[in-house]
């Protein structure tokens, strides 16, 4: 059973890390984010289905097709984001949420607040990005 969260609850460093209240806070945050993305996706799908691309003016048609391509790319990124949200929810259920995949150290609450799908601590993420830049230059 999930704990009831007070409406003004915010995780703090003074609490035990990833206690039931914090886990429920992040679960709800992730579920709200996922719902928002799915709602936006449904709206996009609906507007694309109702859209008429048969513009008589070539410039108008090109503009509309470009807008549509940008919208579809955005939705593809959001689809990938939903997958990451689902993965974070799975980690909450398994008890590994909030801990760095590389070091197994806690990820800071500030980082999780800003990026609730984070899987690496800030230090591990910075190392990872440095390694990517180093190998990309090869």
N, C-alpha and C positions, 0 to 999 in steps of 0.2 A: 504494500500500500504506500502510495506517495504522500509525503507530508504536505499539509496545506501551507502555502506561502502567504505571509502577510503582503498586502498590495504594495507596500513600500520596501520590501526586502531587497537588499543588495548584498552579495557576498563580500566578506571582509577578511583581511589577513589575520584578524584576531580569532577567527574560528578554526576548527579542525578542517584541514584541506579536504575537499570533496566529501563533506558530510552530506547526509541525505537532503538537507535544505539546499545546499549548493548544487547538488546533482539535479534536483527538481527545478531549480532556477534555470540552469542551463538547458535542461530538457524542454521546458516551456519556451525559452528563448529560441531554441532551434526549431521547435514545432511551429511557432509563429512565423519565423523567417521562411520556412518551407511552405507554409500556407500562402504567404504573400507571393512567393515565386510562382506557385501553381496557379494562383488567381490571375496573375499577370500573363502567364502562359495561355490560359484559357481565353482571356480577352484578346490576345494577339491572334490566336487560332481563329476565333470568331471573326475578327476584323479582316483577316486574310481571306477567309472563305467568302465574305461578303464583298470583298473588293473586286472592282472591275478593272483589269489591266488593259482593256482595249481602248486606250486613249487615242483619239484621232491625231493629236499633236505628238510628234516624235520626242520632243524635248520633255513634255509632260510625262510621257510613257517611260522615258529613261530615268527621270527623277523618281517616279513611283517605283520602278524596278530596283533602283539603288536603295531607296528607303526600305523596301521589302527585304533586300539582301542584308542590310544592316540589322533590321529587326530579327531576322532569322539567325544571324550570328550571335546576337545578344541572347536569344532564347537558347541557343546551343550552349553558350557559356553558363546560363542559368540551369540548364539540364545537368551539366557537370557539377554545378554547385549543389544541386539537390542531392546528387549522388554522394557528395562529401558530407552533407548534412545527415543523410541516412547513415553513413559510416560513423559519424560522431554520436548519433543516437544509439547505434549498436555498441559503441565503446562505453556509453553510459550504462547500458544494460549489463555489459560484461564486467564493469568495474575498473576499466583502464582509462576512462575519460579524464583528461586534465593532466596526464603524465606524458612526458616526452617519449616518443617512440625510440629515440637513440640512446638517451641516458637514463630513462625511467625516473627522472627527477620531475617534481611538479612544474607545470607551466604556470607562469604568474597569472593571477586572477585578472590583472589589467589586460594582459594579452588575450586571455580567453573572453573577456568582456568585449574587446575590440574585434576579435576574430574567433568566434566560438567553435570553428571547425579546425583550429590549429592542432597539429599533431607533434610539433617540435617546440621546444623552449626557444626563447629569443636567441640565446647563444648558439644552440644547435642549428637554428634556421640561418643565422649569419654565417656559420661555418659552411653550411650546405650551399648558400649563395656564393660564397667566395670560391668554393671548389667548382661550382658551375661556371663562374666567370673564368677561372684559370683554365679549365678544360675546353671551354668554348673558344678561347684564343688559340688553341693548338691547331 
